[in-house]
Amino acid sequence: MNIRPVSDLRNHYSDVEKDVEEHGPVFLTKNGYGSMVVMSIEQFDRINGSVDAALDEADVQASTTSLRYTHEEVFDSIRKGLNAKRA
């Protein structure tokens, strides 16, 4: 995880931009606390695109079947997916 003070965005923009391109999102802090995340447009699209695609798929499934999941089943599935990506 790349963490930098928010002042680096103003004072060292090209370094922050390089970090984003080479290592992914940069987490910015202000007064020692998380303030914002800087990421490339490609990274943003990848995150949002997967969410949009999943929501579209869920809409199609909901309109074509009576199968429904409990919130426990949904969140367990999400947790398993996130844990698998970390491993």
N, CA, C and O of each residue as an XYZ file, in Angstrom:
348
protein
N       0.855     -1.170      0.000
C       0.000      0.000      0.000
C       0.898      1.228      0.000
O       1.817      1.336      0.812
N       0.629      2.141     -0.903
C       1.435      3.353     -1.038
C       0.704      4.513     -0.360
O      -0.360      4.934     -0.812
N       1.276      5.015      0.712
C       0.663      6.094      1.494
C       1.590      7.302      1.469
O       2.787      7.193      1.734
N       1.012      8.450      1.146
C       1.794      9.693      1.070
C       0.968     10.834      1.653
O      -0.261     10.759      1.677
N       1.631     11.892      2.124
C       0.868     13.061      2.582
C       0.225     13.772      1.397
O       0.778     13.779      0.297
N      -0.936     14.367      1.621
C      -1.670     15.035      0.554
C      -0.845     16.180     -0.046
O      -1.043     16.531     -1.209
N       0.056     16.752      0.712
C       0.910     17.827      0.187
C       1.784     17.343     -0.962
O       2.202     18.150     -1.793
N       2.074     16.025     -1.031
C       2.853     15.495     -2.149
C       2.131     15.659     -3.468
O       2.768     15.752     -4.518
N       0.816     15.694     -3.429
C       0.056     15.882     -4.654
C       0.361     17.249     -5.268
O       0.457     17.384     -6.488
N       0.511     18.245     -4.421
C       0.827     19.599     -4.882
C       2.323     19.755     -5.156
O       2.720     20.314     -6.179
N       3.143     19.258     -4.238
C       4.582     19.514     -4.305
C       5.362     18.521     -5.158
O       6.441     18.847     -5.653
N       4.834     17.320     -5.335
C       5.549     16.274     -6.074
C       4.584     15.511     -6.975
O       4.562     14.280     -6.975
N       3.797     16.244     -7.734
C       2.761     15.628     -8.561
C       3.319     14.538     -9.472
O       2.744     13.453     -9.566
N       4.434     14.820    -10.143
C       4.968     13.840    -11.094
C       5.394     12.554    -10.388
O       5.283     11.472    -10.964
N       5.880     12.656     -9.154
C       6.239     11.455     -8.389
C       4.995     10.645     -8.024
O       4.999      9.417     -8.107
N       3.942     11.337     -7.623
C       2.679     10.659     -7.286
C       2.119      9.991     -8.542
O       1.680      8.842     -8.495
N       2.135     10.705     -9.648
C       1.638     10.149    -10.907
C       2.424      8.899    -11.296
O       1.836      7.908    -11.728
N       3.732      8.940    -11.148
C       4.579      7.782    -11.466
C       4.236      6.604    -10.548
O       4.148      5.466    -11.009
N       4.043      6.874     -9.247
C       3.675      5.820     -8.299
C       2.354      5.164     -8.696
O       2.223      3.941     -8.640
N       1.378      5.977     -9.097
C       0.078      5.450     -9.514
C       0.249      4.541    -10.734
O      -0.318      3.449    -10.782
N       1.026      4.991    -11.713
C       1.226      4.218    -12.934
C       1.959      2.910    -12.664
O       1.626      1.882    -13.254
N       2.961      2.935    -11.773
C       3.804      1.769    -11.551
C       3.287      0.829    -10.469
O       3.503     -0.381    -10.543
N       2.600      1.381     -9.457
C       2.262      0.561     -8.294
C       0.782      0.554     -7.938
O       0.388     -0.133     -6.995
N      -0.038      1.288     -8.655
C      -1.462      1.311     -8.346
C      -1.840      2.507     -7.496
O      -1.078      3.469     -7.402
N      -3.009      2.456     -6.875
C      -3.541      3.602     -6.141
C      -2.594      4.119     -5.057
O      -1.877      3.352     -4.415
N      -2.613      5.437     -4.874
C      -1.849      6.101     -3.816
C      -2.850      6.655     -2.805
O      -3.767      7.395     -3.161
N      -2.662      6.289     -1.560
C      -3.534      6.745     -0.477
C      -2.911      7.990      0.134
O      -1.761      7.966      0.572
N      -3.673      9.079      0.163
C      -3.172     10.352      0.666
C      -3.720     10.621      2.057
O      -4.883     10.348      2.355
N      -2.845     11.166      2.904
C      -3.240     11.497      4.271
C      -3.156     13.004      4.496
O      -2.371     13.708      3.862
N      -3.985     13.467      5.411
C      -3.962     14.872      5.820
C      -3.962     14.872      7.343
O      -4.871     14.330      7.973
N      -2.943     15.479      7.923
C      -2.781     15.499      9.379
C      -2.778     14.087      9.967
O      -3.295     13.857     11.060
N      -2.187     13.146      9.225
C      -2.048     11.787      9.720
C      -3.255     10.894      9.520
O      -3.232      9.732      9.927
N      -4.301     11.401      8.909
C      -5.522     10.617      8.686
C      -5.778     10.464      7.197
O      -5.417     11.339      6.409
N      -6.400      9.355      6.807
C      -6.733      9.137      5.410
C      -7.608     10.253      4.880
O      -8.565     10.675      5.529
N      -7.265     10.729      3.686
C      -7.999     11.838      3.087
C      -8.622     11.450      1.750
O      -9.799     11.719      1.512
N      -7.831     10.816      0.869
C      -8.333     10.449     -0.449
C      -7.416      9.425     -1.090
O      -6.329      9.128     -0.595
N      -7.892      8.893     -2.213
C      -7.127      7.928     -2.988
C      -6.980      8.469     -4.399
O      -7.941      8.961     -4.990
N      -5.758      8.373     -4.939
C      -5.504      8.781     -6.318
C      -5.216      7.512     -7.115
O      -4.379      6.696     -6.729
N      -5.932      7.361     -8.244
C      -5.701      6.199     -9.100
C      -5.845      6.619    -10.550
O      -6.408      7.672    -10.853
N      -5.333      5.789    -11.439
C      -5.432      6.086    -12.864
C      -6.874      5.889    -13.337
O      -7.675      5.233    -12.671
N      -7.181      6.456    -14.474
C      -8.505      6.286    -15.060
C      -8.742      4.813    -15.384
O      -9.855      4.314    -15.219
N      -7.701      4.113    -15.844
C      -7.829      2.690    -16.153
C      -8.183      1.892    -14.906
O      -9.040      1.010    -14.951
N      -7.518      2.204    -13.783
C      -7.817      1.513    -12.527
C      -9.253      1.806    -12.094
O      -9.972      0.904    -11.664
N      -9.663      3.050    -12.207
C     -11.020      3.444    -11.837
C     -12.048      2.715    -12.695
O     -13.035      2.188    -12.180
N     -11.812      2.687    -14.009
C     -12.733      2.000    -14.918
C     -12.797      0.507    -14.615
O     -13.868     -0.098    -14.674
N     -11.650     -0.085    -14.291
C     -11.627     -1.512    -13.981
C     -12.482     -1.807    -12.752
O     -13.223     -2.791    -12.733
N     -12.385     -0.964    -11.732
C     -13.181     -1.152    -10.518
C     -14.656     -0.920    -10.807
O     -15.489     -1.761    -10.469
N     -14.989      0.196    -11.420
C     -16.391      0.522    -11.689
C     -16.997     -0.373    -12.744
O     -18.171     -0.733    -12.654
N     -16.215     -0.738    -13.744
C     -16.730     -1.610    -14.793
C     -17.151     -2.951    -14.239
O     -18.183     -3.492    -14.634
N     -16.364     -3.493    -13.328
C     -16.711     -4.793    -12.770
C     -17.969     -4.693    -11.914
O     -18.768     -5.628    -11.873
N     -18.146     -3.575    -11.238
C     -19.358     -3.379    -10.438
C     -20.563     -3.245    -11.351
O     -21.595     -3.876    -11.119
N     -20.441     -2.435    -12.378
C     -21.547     -2.250    -13.317
C     -21.919     -3.565    -14.001
O     -23.099     -3.880    -14.154
N     -20.910     -4.324    -14.408
C     -21.175     -5.604    -15.067
C     -21.878     -6.568    -14.112
O     -22.804     -7.273    -14.512
N     -21.447     -6.600    -12.871
C     -22.068     -7.491    -11.886
C     -23.520     -7.089    -11.626
O     -24.393     -7.947    -11.495
N     -23.772     -5.785    -11.551
C     -25.144     -5.322    -11.338
C     -26.029     -5.637    -12.541
O     -27.186     -6.027    -12.381
N     -25.485     -5.469    -13.744
C     -26.241     -5.821    -14.946
C     -26.566     -7.309    -14.964
O     -27.685     -7.701    -15.294
N     -25.589     -8.135    -14.608
C     -25.799     -9.580    -14.564
C     -26.865     -9.942    -13.535
O     -27.702    -10.811    -13.781
N     -26.832     -9.277    -12.388
C     -27.836     -9.531    -11.343
C     -29.227     -9.141    -11.824
O     -30.198     -9.844    -11.540
N     -29.337     -8.034    -12.548
C     -30.640     -7.625    -13.089
C     -31.185     -8.660    -14.065
O     -32.374     -8.979    -14.037
N     -30.320     -9.183    -14.926
C     -30.746    -10.200    -15.893
C     -31.199    -11.447    -15.160
O     -32.246    -12.015    -15.469
N     -30.391    -11.879    -14.168
C     -30.750    -13.074    -13.415
C     -32.076    -12.884    -12.684
O     -32.916    -13.784    -12.675
N     -32.265    -11.726    -12.076
C     -33.502    -11.470    -11.334
C     -34.718    -11.489    -12.239
O     -35.806    -11.880    -11.814
N     -34.541    -11.069    -13.487
C     -35.692    -11.041    -14.394
C     -35.978    -12.397    -15.033
O     -37.051    -12.591    -15.603
N     -35.037    -13.339    -14.947
C     -35.220    -14.619    -15.626
C     -35.411    -15.810    -14.689
O     -35.659    -16.924    -15.149
N     -35.300    -15.586    -13.387
C     -35.443    -16.695    -12.449
C     -36.029    -16.199    -11.128
O     -35.984    -15.010    -10.810
N     -36.570    -17.131    -10.384
C     -37.087    -16.768     -9.062
C     -36.046    -17.015     -7.976
O     -36.323    -16.801     -6.796
N     -34.843    -17.467     -8.364
C     -33.773    -17.727     -7.400
C     -33.362    -16.437     -6.705
O     -33.097    -15.431     -7.363
N     -33.308    -16.463     -5.397
C     -32.897    -15.299     -4.609
C     -31.898    -15.742     -3.548
O     -31.943    -16.881     -3.083
N     -31.007    -14.849     -3.169
C     -29.997    -15.129     -2.154
C     -30.239    -14.262     -0.935
O     -30.724    -13.136     -1.048
N     -29.900    -14.790      0.234
C     -29.967    -13.983      1.457
C     -28.759    -13.067      1.482
O     -27.786    -13.297      0.763
N     -28.817    -12.032      2.304
C     -27.658    -11.133      2.391
C     -26.441    -11.869      2.943
O     -25.311    -11.541      2.582
N     -26.654    -12.871      3.825
C     -25.527    -13.646      4.341
C     -24.824    -14.400      3.213
O     -23.594    -14.447      3.167
N     -25.605    -14.993      2.302
C     -25.024    -15.726      1.177
C     -24.239    -14.788      0.253
O     -23.157    -15.133     -0.221
N     -24.788    -13.618      0.009
C     -24.124    -12.652     -0.871
C     -22.805    -12.187     -0.254
O     -21.768    -12.212     -0.916
N     -22.841    -11.768      0.995
C     -21.628    -11.247      1.624
C     -20.590    -12.342      1.856
O     -19.392    -12.074      1.765
N     -21.018    -13.561      2.151
C     -20.067    -14.667      2.268
C     -19.355    -14.909      0.943
O     -18.148    -15.149      0.912
N     -20.104    -14.845     -0.144
C     -19.513    -15.030     -1.466
C     -18.507    -13.915     -1.773
O     -17.432    -14.179     -2.311
N     -18.853    -12.687     -1.436
C     -17.950    -11.553     -1.677
C     -16.689    -11.711     -0.838
O     -15.583    -11.512     -1.340
N     -16.846    -12.068      0.433
C     -15.674    -12.262      1.309
C     -14.755    -13.351      0.768
O     -13.535    -13.188      0.768
N     -15.329    -14.456      0.307
C     -14.518    -15.540     -0.248
C     -13.746    -15.053     -1.466
O     -12.566    -15.365     -1.621
N     -14.403    -14.296     -2.325
C     -13.731    -13.766     -3.510
C     -12.602    -12.820     -3.168
O     -11.533    -12.871     -3.776
N     -12.837    -11.952     -2.191
C     -11.786    -11.014     -1.777
C     -10.629    -11.747     -1.138
O      -9.472    -11.418     -1.399
N     -10.912    -12.727     -0.312
C      -9.848    -13.490      0.350
C      -9.046    -14.295     -0.676
O      -7.831    -14.431     -0.535
N      -9.698    -14.820     -1.688
C      -9.002    -15.582     -2.719
C      -8.036    -14.693     -3.509
O      -6.961    -15.141     -3.908
N      -8.419    -13.443     -3.731
C      -7.549    -12.512     -4.458
C      -6.324    -12.134     -3.635
O      -5.262    -11.863     -4.195
N      -6.460    -12.114     -2.321
C      -5.337    -11.776     -1.433
C      -4.347    -12.908     -1.313
O      -3.161    -12.676     -1.076
N      -4.817    -14.127     -1.472
C      -3.947    -15.299     -1.290
C      -3.032    -15.520     -2.475
O      -2.240    -16.463     -2.476
